[in-house]
Amino acid sequence: MSPPALLDPSTLLERPGQRRSAVRYAAPRRGPVLLPAVPRPALVADFLAIAALDPAVERLRAAPRAVRLTLGDATVAHAADFEQMRTDEPGLLIDVVADGDLGQHPFRTAYVAGEPVVAEDGRRFVIESAATLRAEPRISTVRLVMACRRTHVSAGDRVRILHHLDECGTGRLVDCAAMAINAQDGVAAVLALAVEGLVAVDVSRPILPETPVRRRVLPYPDPFGF
């Protein structure tokens, strides 16, 4: 067959094995990409980082004693992984559970259905999993902040940043960063103070110039009463 005949569309229609769609390379179909399961130690590390940056968390205790939890008409004794003492509620009992272990958890049905589980003393019980701990944009913001934990903040920059927040109450991140005149990266200096617990940054949103920054309550008594 002559070369012009090979390129004639009508000829290709007579030869099904070499139709235009068959001649082109067909990429193999791919199903949804399955992400590897997150191990529990990694989830615990995420949980601790989030708690460290949460200004509502006053104290965190691991492995508290077992309490009686009420779900509907049933009462179950359960020892949570962590207990948070918070400023916005009496307390919080938390289990950090990997996805592979959710099926065996005694409160898996309540977790899936979103039903409240409450201790006899009024404290809420919640399950933190990969779906909640690694929700965006919070997890990315938390990691950006924690990456600045080794940033050195000079005494002068520290005082200027904190004094600026004392004067304005809540400042924009870009304005607080401008107070750090000795640091190579003023934003990193402000975020390092957030890791120390001296300032609070809203980690529920991405880091932006207008990200609000405010002073946190000192974790120890202030001898000067400031």
N, C-alpha and C positions, 0 to 999 in steps of 0.2 A: 504494500500500500504506500502511496506517495506521501511525502511529508505534509503537503497541504491537506490531504485527506485526514491525517492524524489530528490536525488542529480544527477540523470542521465540526462545529457543535452537533450538526445532524448526524455525523458519523459516530460521535461519542454516544449519542442516544441509542444507536443501534448496537453498541457494545457495552452492556451494563457494567461489566467489570472495570471499565475505565471511564465512567461518568465523572464529570468535573468534581463532584463532591467526594468521589472515591479516590481520585488522584491526589487530592490535597491531604496533607498530614492531619490526622484526627488525634487531638490530644486526649489521653485517657481521662475518663470521668473520675472525679475525686469526691469522696464523701466529706462530711464535716471533719475538720481537724480536731482530734481528741487531745486535749491538754493533759499532761501527766498529773496524776493525783498529787496534791501538796501534802507532804508528811507533817505529822502533828508538831514536831519540834519547830518547824518553820512557821506554822500558824501561831504557836505560843510566842515566838519572837515577834511576830507582827502584832499580836495582842498586847504584849508588854510595851512595844514602841508606841502604839496608839494610846494606851493608858498613860504613859509618861507625858504625852503632849496634851492630854485632856485636863483642862483646868478644874473640872468638876470632881476629879478623882483626888481625894485627900490622902487615902492610904490604900494599899493593896496587900492582901494577905493570901498566901498560897495554902491549899489543902486545909480549909477550915473544917471544923467538926461537922458530923452529919446532922441534918435538920429534917424536919418533917415538911414535905412539900405537898400542897393540895392542888389537884387537877380534877375539876368537876366534883364528883362525889367521892373520889378516891384520894387516899393519903399514902405517900410513899416516903420512906426514909432514904435520904440521898446525901452524899458528901460531894460538894461541888469542887471543881478544880481551884477556883479563886473566889475571893470575896473582896468587893470594892466598897470602901467607905466614901460616899459621895456627898456633895453639897446640895444636889438637886433631888435627892430621894433618900429614904432611910438607909438603904444599902442595896447591893446587887450581888447575887450569887451567879457564877458563870462557869460553864463547862466549855472548854475548847476541844472541838471534836473534828477529826478528819473525816472526809467524805466517806471513806471506806468503813468507818465505825458508826456512822449515823444510823444504819439499819439495826444495830444492836443496842442503841441507847434507849433507856427506859422511857424517855419523854420524846421519842422521835415523832409520834403522832401529833403531839401538841406543837412541836417545832414546825412540822409541815403545814398544819392547819392554822398556825398563828394563834393558838389558844394560850391564854395567860397561865403561868404556873407561879404560885405564890407560896412562900413559907408561912408557917403559923405566926411568925412575928411580923409579917407584913412585907418582908423583903422579896423582891422579884427574882425569879430564876430565868436565865436566858442561856441559849446555846449559841456560841460563836463558831462559825464554820468558814471554809474558804469563801463561800458566797458572800458572807457579811464582812469578814476581815479584809478581803482583797477587793472590795468594791471600789470602783473608780468614781471620782478622782481622788478619794481620800488616801488610798494606799500609795499612789504615786507622790502625793504631797508629803505624806509621812516619811517616805524614803528620801525625798529631797531634803527635808529638815534634818533627819537623823544623819545624813551624809555630812552635815556640817558640825557634828559633835566634837571633832578634834580641831576645829578652827580656834586658833589662839585669839583671845580678845583682851587687849591691853586694859590696864586699870583705867586709863583716861577714856577710852572708847566705851568701856562698860558704864562708867559714871555718866558720860554724856548721853548715852542711849536711854538709860533708866531715868535720868533727870528730865529728858525730853518727854518721856511718857508720864512722869509725875506732873508736868506742866500742862500737857494737852489731854490727859486721860487715855484716849485711844488715838494712835497715830498710824499713818500709812507706812507700809513697809519701806517705800522709797525714801520717805522723810527720815525714818529711823536709821536707815542705812547711811544717810548723809552725815549722821552724827559720828560715825566711825571713821575718823580721819587718819588713824594709824593702820587700819586694816587694808590689806590688798583687795578684799572683797567685803564691802560693807554689808551686803545682804547676808553673806555667810556668817558674819559676826552677829547679826541680829538673830539669825536662826540658831546659832550656837547657844545664845542665851535662852532660847526657847527650850533647847534640850536640857539645859541646866535647871529649868523650871522657874526662871526669873521673869520671863515674859510669856504671854500666851499668843499663839498664832492660830487662826482659823484653818484647820487642816481638812475641813469638809469641802474646800474649794481649791482650785489650782493656785499656785503661787503667782501673784500678779503685783505690779507696782502699788496698787491700791489695797492690797491685802491688809486687813486691820491687825494691829499689834497693840497689846495692852500689858500693863504690869500684872503679875500674879502675886497672890498673897505669899509672903515669905514663909518657907517651910520651917522656920524657927522663930522664936520671939524676937522682935525688933527692940533692942535696948533703948533706942532713941525715940520710939513711939511714932515713927513716920508712917 
